[in-house]
Amino acid sequence: MHKQPALAADCVVFDKAGRLLLIRRKNPPFQGQYALPGGFVEYGERMEDAALRELREETGIAGRVIRLVGVYSRPDRDPRGHCVSAVYLVDGGDQEPVAGDDAAEAEFVENYRAQRLAFDHDEVVADALAQRAAPKAS
């Protein structure tokens, strides 16, 4: 059988105060550590729909995709095996997060830059911040 990487979708959500939505992982790997909300894509599901479903399941927030931040495919980014993730910048409106599913906690974190995030999520957040700071193309 041909081995294939797993597919995941993650969300970067900032509130109006500039805080970042993070979950505290309930399960290994990185149990107890902050991570972006996200998870595995189900068969027959669009990447964007998977990202929004995972956001809703883990934080209770019904979001809207703004744009793709990037695709992250380094084979060692997930200790469970090769996992490729499409990451989306998402508008969560002014909803308050409530932890659910694989999240022990879900909250908007003000000092997220001082945290060590799970997986390669520090790199992902840096990319999202660079995109937000870049001037819009006319």
Buried (B, 14 or more C-beta within 10 A) or exposed (E): EEEEEEBBBBBBBBBEEEBBBBBBBBEEEBEEBBBBBBBEBEEEBEBBBBBBBBBBBBBBBEBEBBEBBBEBEEEEBBEEEBBBBBBBBBEBEEBEBEBBBBBEBBBBBEEBEEBEBBBBBBBBBEBBBEBEEEEEEE
